[in-house]
Every structure is written in C-alpha cells, then in structure tokens.
Amino acid sequence: MASDKLIEEWFDLTRETMPSLASDRGWPVQFDHCFQRILLDNAVGGKWKDAIASPAYRNATDVQLQTAIELGRKAVSGEKELGELNRKSLAWRGKLGG
C-alpha cells in the first residue's frame, strides 16, 4: 500500500502539474485519469488493473507508485515522451490500431 506522501505527490502530478502542461506540450491527453492510466500502465509493464487492485493509488506498492511518479516527472522534464508512453499503454489495452 502506497504511503500518504507518495499518494499526495501522485495526485499533485496527475491532477495539477500534468493537466496544466498538456495543451502547451501538445500531449495526446489532458485529463487526470488519462495521465494516471498511462503512467501506471508503464510502471507495471501492462494494464495496471492486472497488477494493482482498484483504486490504484490506495493499493499500489510504494515501488509501483514511485515508478509511475518518476515516469511522470520525466515526461514533465522532457526526458520521456508522453506520446510514446501513451502508445505503449494503448497497445497493452488492444486500443492501438495498426
């Protein structure tokens, strides 16, 4: 179960920081739940619901949530491309055409 500090960081990142940057960055998503899906899927290497019980913020381990937060921070800093993370997430979910 993730610590309260990590949960606070998670919500600040996915509900405030990333949505506020989405338009200027041209990111493919803009809503908190979309950022959460992308980051959690990439943190666990597949559909997060296959690895973490819902609600994920409460049931993820510290390691899982920290990994997702680090991916989000890298997207914010430009070290990771959010579009690529989104494509991986959609592919794991069978929602990527091609």
Residue frames as a rotation matrix with the C-alpha (Angstrom) as fourth column:
MET 1
0.580 0.815 0.000 0.00
0.815 -0.580 0.000 0.00
0.000 0.000 -1.000 0.00
ALA 2
-0.088 -0.641 0.762 1.45
0.611 -0.639 -0.467 3.34
0.786 0.425 0.448 -1.08
SER 3
-0.529 -0.211 -0.822 2.41
0.821 -0.373 -0.432 5.89
-0.216 -0.904 0.370 1.54
ASP 4
0.527 0.771 -0.359 0.39
0.689 -0.634 -0.351 9.06
-0.498 -0.063 -0.865 2.09
LYS 5
0.012 -0.617 -0.787 3.34
-0.178 -0.776 0.606 11.16
-0.984 0.133 -0.119 0.90
LEU 6
-0.894 -0.349 0.282 3.50
0.172 0.315 0.933 9.29
-0.415 0.882 -0.222 -2.42
ILE 7
-0.131 0.927 0.351 -0.26
0.979 0.176 -0.098 9.49
-0.153 0.331 -0.931 -2.86
GLU 8
0.514 0.269 -0.814 -0.10
0.299 -0.946 -0.124 13.26
-0.804 -0.179 -0.567 -2.34
GLU 9
-0.465 -0.765 -0.445 2.71
-0.286 -0.346 0.894 13.54
-0.838 0.543 -0.058 -4.91
TRP 10
-0.749 0.220 0.625 0.75
0.591 0.649 0.479 11.34
-0.300 0.728 -0.616 -7.31
PHE 11
0.289 0.954 0.074 -2.35
0.914 -0.252 -0.318 13.48
-0.285 0.159 -0.945 -7.20
ASP 12
0.331 -0.247 -0.911 -0.39
-0.057 -0.969 0.242 16.74
-0.942 -0.029 -0.335 -7.44
LEU 13
-0.715 -0.697 -0.055 1.43
-0.148 0.075 0.986 15.42
-0.683 0.713 -0.157 -10.52
THR 14
-0.830 0.348 0.437 -1.56
0.558 0.554 0.618 13.87
-0.028 0.756 -0.654 -12.30
ARG 15
0.197 0.975 -0.106 -4.32
0.968 -0.211 -0.133 16.27
-0.152 -0.077 -0.985 -11.25
GLU 16
0.711 0.026 -0.703 -2.43
0.152 -0.981 0.118 19.57
-0.687 -0.191 -0.701 -11.32
THR 17
-0.127 -0.912 -0.391 1.01
-0.284 -0.344 0.895 19.59
-0.950 0.225 -0.215 -12.96
MET 18
-0.772 -0.266 0.578 0.46
0.383 0.530 0.756 17.39
-0.507 0.805 -0.307 -16.00
PRO 19
0.177 0.884 0.433 -3.02
0.958 -0.053 -0.282 18.66
-0.226 0.465 -0.856 -16.96
SER 20
0.650 0.062 -0.757 -1.77
0.114 -0.993 0.016 22.26
-0.751 -0.097 -0.653 -16.71
LEU 21
-0.329 -0.876 -0.354 1.00
-0.395 -0.212 0.894 21.47
-0.858 0.434 -0.276 -19.22
ALA 22
-0.121 0.272 0.955 -1.00
0.513 0.841 -0.174 19.28
-0.850 0.469 -0.241 -21.61
SER 23
0.834 0.541 0.111 -2.17
0.378 -0.411 -0.830 21.93
-0.403 0.734 -0.547 -24.06
ASP 24
0.640 -0.647 -0.414 1.16
-0.677 -0.730 0.094 23.76
-0.363 0.220 -0.905 -24.35
ARG 25
-0.351 -0.825 0.443 3.05
-0.519 0.566 0.641 20.48
-0.780 -0.005 -0.626 -24.76
GLY 26
-0.099 0.407 -0.908 0.63
-0.969 0.169 0.181 19.11
0.227 0.898 0.378 -27.35
TRP 27
-0.863 -0.221 0.455 0.17
-0.386 0.869 -0.309 15.97
-0.327 -0.442 -0.835 -25.27
PRO 28
-0.759 0.552 -0.346 -2.37
-0.092 0.436 0.895 13.43
0.645 0.711 -0.280 -26.57
VAL 29
0.033 0.767 -0.641 -4.35
0.827 0.339 0.448 13.52
0.561 -0.545 -0.623 -23.29
GLN 30
-0.421 -0.176 0.890 -5.40
-0.147 -0.955 -0.259 16.23
0.895 -0.240 0.376 -20.85
PHE 31
0.531 0.743 0.408 -7.40
-0.569 -0.044 0.821 14.60
0.628 -0.668 0.399 -18.05
ASP 32
-0.030 -0.589 0.808 -6.02
-0.995 0.091 0.029 13.26
-0.090 -0.803 -0.589 -14.77
HIS 33
0.508 0.277 0.815 -7.35
-0.370 0.925 -0.084 9.73
-0.778 -0.259 0.573 -15.23
CYS 34
0.973 -0.213 -0.093 -5.63
-0.022 0.315 -0.949 9.51
0.231 0.925 0.302 -18.63
PHE 35
0.160 -0.958 0.240 -2.26
-0.763 -0.274 -0.586 10.51
0.627 -0.090 -0.774 -17.16
GLN 36
0.046 -0.086 0.995 -2.81
-0.883 0.463 0.081 8.02
-0.467 -0.882 -0.055 -14.36
ARG 37
0.887 0.319 0.333 -3.58
-0.125 0.862 -0.492 5.21
-0.444 0.394 0.804 -16.83
ILE 38
0.762 -0.630 -0.151 -0.50
-0.208 -0.017 -0.978 5.96
0.614 0.776 -0.144 -18.93
LEU 39
-0.027 -0.851 0.525 1.90
-0.875 -0.234 -0.424 6.22
0.483 -0.470 -0.738 -16.01
LEU 40
0.159 0.140 0.977 0.58
-0.775 0.631 0.035 3.22
-0.612 -0.763 0.209 -14.10
ASP 41
0.978 0.195 0.072 0.49
-0.103 0.753 -0.650 1.00
-0.181 0.628 0.757 -17.20
ASN 42
0.532 -0.841 -0.095 4.09
-0.271 -0.063 -0.960 1.89
0.802 0.537 -0.262 -17.99
ALA 43
-0.032 -0.530 0.847 5.14
-0.989 -0.105 -0.104 1.42
0.144 -0.841 -0.521 -14.36
VAL 44
0.162 0.168 0.972 3.84
-0.540 0.840 -0.055 -2.15
-0.826 -0.517 0.227 -14.31
GLY 45
-0.791 -0.570 -0.220 4.52
-0.465 0.327 0.823 -3.04
-0.397 0.753 -0.524 -17.96
GLY 46
-0.780 0.625 0.027 0.91
0.483 0.573 0.662 -3.72
0.398 0.530 -0.749 -18.93
LYS 47
0.086 0.886 0.456 -2.66
0.000 -0.457 0.889 -2.92
0.996 -0.076 -0.040 -17.93
TRP 48
-0.660 -0.444 0.606 -2.37
-0.539 -0.282 -0.794 -1.67
0.523 -0.851 -0.053 -14.38
LYS 49
0.219 0.839 0.498 -5.61
-0.974 0.154 0.168 -3.36
0.065 -0.522 0.851 -13.35
ASP 50
0.672 -0.063 -0.738 -3.92
-0.121 0.973 -0.194 -6.72
0.731 0.220 0.646 -14.00
ALA 51
-0.242 -0.894 -0.376 -1.27
0.434 0.247 -0.866 -5.86
0.868 -0.373 0.329 -11.38
ILE 52
-0.995 -0.090 0.050 -2.95
0.010 -0.569 -0.822 -3.48
0.102 -0.817 0.567 -8.90
ALA 53
-0.279 0.943 -0.181 -6.38
0.960 0.271 -0.068 -3.63
-0.015 -0.193 -0.981 -7.28
SER 54
-0.328 0.283 0.901 -8.61
0.242 -0.897 0.370 -0.60
0.913 0.340 0.226 -7.68
PRO 55
0.996 -0.093 0.003 -8.28
-0.078 -0.850 -0.520 2.12
0.051 0.518 -0.854 -6.53
ALA 56
0.522 -0.851 -0.052 -4.69
0.561 0.389 -0.731 2.03
0.643 0.353 0.680 -7.69
TYR 57
0.034 -0.566 0.824 -3.49
-0.368 -0.773 -0.516 5.00
0.929 -0.286 -0.234 -5.64
ARG 58
0.429 0.209 0.879 -4.51
-0.902 0.049 0.429 3.18
0.047 -0.977 0.209 -2.47
ASN 59
0.888 0.069 0.454 -3.44
-0.159 0.974 0.162 -0.35
-0.431 -0.216 0.876 -3.46
ALA 60
0.679 -0.728 -0.098 -0.21
-0.040 0.096 -0.995 0.24
0.733 0.679 0.036 -5.40
THR 61
0.486 -0.641 -0.594 3.02
0.869 0.283 0.406 -0.51
-0.092 -0.714 0.694 -3.62
ASP 62
0.552 -0.395 -0.734 5.41
-0.032 -0.890 0.455 2.33
-0.833 -0.228 -0.504 -2.89
VAL 63
-0.523 -0.821 0.228 7.66
0.172 0.160 0.972 0.99
-0.835 0.548 0.057 -5.65
GLN 64
-0.245 0.510 0.824 4.85
0.964 0.222 0.149 0.89
-0.107 0.831 -0.546 -8.22
LEU 65
0.788 0.606 -0.109 3.62
0.598 -0.795 -0.101 4.38
-0.148 0.014 -0.989 -7.41
GLN 66
0.310 -0.763 -0.567 7.14
-0.072 -0.614 0.786 5.81
-0.948 -0.203 -0.245 -7.20
THR 67
-0.597 -0.504 0.624 7.95
0.535 0.330 0.778 4.33
-0.598 0.798 0.073 -10.62
ALA 68
0.172 0.757 0.630 4.80
0.980 -0.194 -0.035 5.90
0.095 0.624 -0.776 -12.08
ILE 69
0.836 0.085 -0.543 5.64
0.261 -0.931 0.256 9.27
-0.483 -0.355 -0.800 -10.48
GLU 70
-0.138 -0.972 -0.191 9.18
0.068 -0.202 0.977 9.14
-0.988 0.122 0.094 -11.85
LEU 71
-0.462 0.056 0.885 7.84
0.865 0.250 0.436 8.47
-0.197 0.967 -0.164 -15.36
GLY 72
0.621 0.767 0.165 5.50
0.782 -0.621 -0.056 11.45
0.059 0.164 -0.985 -14.99
ARG 73
0.589 -0.485 -0.646 8.32
0.057 -0.773 0.632 13.69
-0.806 -0.409 -0.428 -13.81
LYS 74
-0.507 -0.803 0.315 10.42
0.354 0.140 0.925 12.60
-0.786 0.580 0.213 -16.78
ALA 75
-0.048 0.577 0.816 7.54
0.994 -0.053 0.096 13.45
0.099 0.815 -0.571 -19.12
VAL 76
0.865 0.367 -0.341 7.26
0.438 -0.885 0.157 16.87
-0.244 -0.285 -0.927 -17.47
SER 77
0.293 -0.850 -0.437 11.02
-0.117 -0.486 0.866 17.49
-0.949 -0.203 -0.242 -17.80
GLY 78
0.608 -0.004 -0.794 11.10
-0.782 -0.169 -0.599 16.25
-0.132 0.986 -0.106 -21.39
GLU 79
-0.477 -0.838 0.266 13.22
-0.791 0.541 0.286 13.17
-0.384 -0.074 -0.921 -20.64
LYS 80
-0.704 0.374 0.604 10.34
0.441 0.897 -0.041 10.87
-0.557 0.237 -0.796 -21.67
GLU 81
-0.885 0.439 -0.157 7.89
-0.394 -0.524 0.755 11.43
0.249 0.730 0.637 -24.50
LEU 82
-0.503 0.752 0.426 4.33
-0.475 0.172 -0.863 11.17
-0.723 -0.636 0.271 -23.20
GLY 83
0.284 0.614 -0.736 3.00
-0.955 0.109 -0.277 10.25
-0.090 0.781 0.617 -26.64
GLU 84
-0.341 -0.501 -0.795 5.22
-0.552 0.792 -0.262 7.16
0.761 0.350 -0.547 -26.68
LEU 85
-0.968 0.038 0.248 4.16
-0.206 0.444 -0.872 6.18
-0.143 -0.895 -0.422 -23.16
ASN 86
-0.120 0.991 -0.051 0.53
-0.729 -0.123 -0.673 6.59
-0.674 -0.043 0.738 -24.26
ARG 87
0.150 0.134 -0.979 1.07
-0.904 0.419 -0.081 4.41
0.400 0.898 0.184 -27.35
LYS 88
-0.803 -0.470 -0.366 2.51
-0.267 0.833 -0.485 1.63
0.533 -0.292 -0.794 -25.17
SER 89
-0.765 0.570 0.299 -0.45
-0.312 0.077 -0.947 1.90
-0.563 -0.818 0.119 -22.79
LEU 90
0.159 0.874 -0.460 -2.97
-0.891 -0.074 -0.448 1.75
-0.426 0.481 0.767 -25.62
ALA 91
-0.187 -0.302 -0.935 -1.16
-0.738 0.671 -0.069 -1.21
0.648 0.677 -0.348 -27.22
TRP 92
-0.983 -0.180 0.026 -1.33
-0.145 0.686 -0.713 -3.18
0.110 -0.705 -0.701 -23.95
ARG 93
-0.471 0.879 0.079 -5.05
-0.257 -0.051 -0.965 -2.46
-0.844 -0.475 0.249 -23.90
GLY 94
-0.497 0.227 0.837 -5.58
0.738 0.618 0.271 -3.51
-0.457 0.752 -0.475 -27.53
LYS 95
0.549 0.764 -0.339 -6.69
0.525 -0.631 -0.571 0.00
-0.650 0.135 -0.748 -28.47
LEU 96
-0.126 -0.664 -0.737 -3.89
-0.432 -0.632 0.643 0.90
-0.893 0.400 -0.207 -30.87
GLY 97
0.864 0.504 -0.004 -4.81
-0.195 0.326 -0.925 0.48
-0.465 0.800 0.380 -34.49
GLY 98
0.179 -0.836 -0.519 -2.35
-0.954 -0.276 0.116 -0.91
-0.240 0.475 -0.847 -36.98
